[in-house]
Amino acid sequence: MKKNKQTIAFKLPIGGFQKQSLIDYPGNVSAIIFTQGCNFRCVYCHNPELVLQEQIKNAKRFNTEKTLNWINNNQKLLDAVVITGGEPTLHDSLPAFINRINQLGLKIKLDTNGTNPKLLKQLIRNKQLDYIAMDVKAPLELLKYREIVGENFNSTLMAKVIESIDILKSEGIEYEFRTTLDSLLVISDIENIIDSISGNYYLQLIHKDKDLQIDQNHFTVAVLKKIASKPLKNITIYIRE
């Protein structure tokens, strides 16, 4: 492929690439791009090799062009591409990268922590995204959020998270909210989050063994199912084990 300004523009830092997944984009076969870098330091972080600078330095980085070429050559095997992280919206090269996938006719799902509402709105209004999954880490209170995502979280970032929630609720794109059930959270926290969102809401267990009763602050499978079964206006709750 001939190099040009567009090719140079989207040097997205890719720290992981999964060629096929049946579960990451509901109803679609997807490839998954994992970007490096994150502005959160979540206490339960599942991908520290994509987040912590000392680990990123020693981690493999996937060539952007080769990754796109693989997607291009195998697009008939895919319905979509999922872009996750880390936090993808940290990177100015993201829109140009997504545009290349848009040109292939594949759907795009973006996973985000909601700290870049300006870019989210741009991508939505330019019709570059088909689905957004946004993590809501805690009730929308500065100190509680900071407990989960790290001491660098501030009121400016809190306002951006709230703005991103409002964007998803109002812009007409397909979306989901999700919360990972860390032991710092309690049932009342989940109820407060529910009051702030709408649409599909996924409660994610940290433990992956379905036979385990989760050993964190009351979050047993039975209790979660009771929460999920409550009739709520404009929201449907799911348990993602």
N, C-alpha and C positions, 0 to 999 in steps of 0.2 A: 504494500500500500504506500502510495506516494506521501511523503511528509509535507504538511502544510501548517498554517497557523492554527487551524482547528485541531489538528492532530496533537500539536504541542500543548494546546490550551487545557486539555483535560487529563493532565498527569495526576490522576486520583491516586492517593496512597492506599493501595490494596494490600491488606495483611492476610487475607484468606479468601479462598474461592472454592465453593462447593458446586459441582457441575449439575447436580439434580437433587431436588427435594420434592416430596409429595405433601409436606405438612406446613411449610412456611408461608404459603400464600393460599388461603382457602380455595379449594376447587381448581387449583392450577398446578401444573408441573413447572417448577422454577429453578433457575440457577441462583446462587446466593453470592453476593459480593460483600466482603467484610472490610470496611475502611479502618485505617489506623487513626488513633487520636480520639480523645474524649475530654470534655470539660467537667465531667462528674467523676467522683471516686466512690461509687456505691459500695456499701459494706459487704454486699453479697456478689460483687462483680463476677460474671461468668467468663469474661474474656480479658483478663489482665494483660495478656500479651498484645492486645490491641489498644490498651489504655495507658499503661505505665511506661514512661519514656525509657527507663533502663531496660525494659523488656523489648520495646519496639526497636531499639538500636540493634539488638541481637536477633530479631525475628526476620523471617523471610518476607520479602516484598514481591508481590506478583506484578509482572510487567503489564501496564495498562493496555497497550496495543495488542499484546498476545492474548490477554483475557477477552478483549472485545472480538478479536478474530475467532477465538474458540466459540463464543456465543453466536457469531455470524455464521460460522460453518456448521453449527449444530442447532440452528434456530427451529428446525422442523421437529426437534425433540422437546421443545420448550413452549410454554404458554407465556412465561413471564420471567422477569428478573427481580429479585429482592435485593435491596441495598440496605445494609445494616452496619453495625459497628461494634465498638467505638460509637462515634456520633457523626454520621455522614454530612450533616449540614454545617459542619465547621469548615468545609472545604469549598473555596470559591470555584473550583473546577467541576463541582457536582452538576450544575445545569448542562454544561457542554457534554459531560459524560453521559448523562441521561438522554440527551438529544440523540446521541449516536444509537442508543438502544431503541428510542422512539422510531428512528428511521427504519428499523428492522420489523416494526409492527408488533413487537412484544409488549405486554403489559409491564408496568413498573409498580412495585410496592416499596414504600420507604418506611423504615423504622427510625424513630426519632425520639429524643427526650424533650423536644418542644422549645429549645432555647434559641431558635432562630426563626421567629414567626415571619420576619420579612421575606426570607428565602422560601419558606413554606408557601406563603401567599403567592409569591412569584411563580413557583413551580405549578401550583394549582391553577392559577389564572392563565398560564401558558399551556395548560392541558398536557403537562409532561408526566403527571402521575395518575394512577388509576386507583390506588389504595394507600392509606397511611395508617400505620400502627404507632400510636404515641403512648409512651410510658408515663403514667402518673404515679410518681414514686411514693407520695404521701399526701395527707390532706394539704390543701393549698395555704399553708401557714409557714412562714420563713423558718422558724426554729425547728419545726418538725421535719420539714424538707431537708434542712441542713444535716440533721441527724443521719439521714439515709444517704445523701449524696456527697457529703463532705463539707469541710469548714469554709471552702472558697465560695460556696453558694451564697448569693446576696440578694438584696431586695430587687435589684435590676433584673436578675435572672428569674426571680419569682414572678415578676410582672410579665416577662416574656413567656413563661410557661402558661400563665393564665391567658395571655393573648392567643397563644397557639391553640389552646382548648377552644376558645371562642371561634377561631378561624375554622377549625374542623367542624364545629357545630353549625356553621352558617354558610360555608362555601359550596355545599352540594357534592362533595367528593365522598366516596365510600371510605369508611374509617372504622377503627376500633381503638378503645382505650384499654390499658392493661396495667395491673399492679402486681409486683412480685411481693409475696407475703413474708417479708423479713420479720424477725422476732421483735424488732422495735415497734412494729405496728400492732394495734389491737382492733377489735371489732368496731369500736366507735370511730376509728380512723377510716375504716372502709366505708362506713355509713356516711361520713363527711365527704369522702371522695364522690360517692354516688350522688350526693346532692349537687355536685359541681359539674357533672358530665351528662352525656346522653348517648344513645346508640348502643352498640355492643361493647360490653365491659368484661374483660377476662381477668380472673384471679389466678395467678400463677404460683403453684407450689414450688418451693425450693427443692424439696426432696422429690426424687423421681420414681422412687419405689412405690407403686400404687398400693401395696399391702401395708405400708407404714401409716400409722396415724401420726400426722406431722407433730413434732415435739416442740412447737413454738406457740406462744401465747394464744391458746384456745383455737388455733386454726386447724381443727380436725376436719377431715373430709365431710363428716356428718354436719358439722356446724356450717361449713361453706355451702353445702347443698341446701341447708335451711335458708341461708341468706339469698341464694340464687333463686329459690322458689317463691320469694315474696313478690306479689304483684306491684310493679313499679311503673310509673308513667315515663314513656320515652326512653326506657333503658332495658336492656336484656343482659343478664349476668350469666357468664359461663365459668366453669372451673377447668383450668388447663393444667392437667397433672403431668 
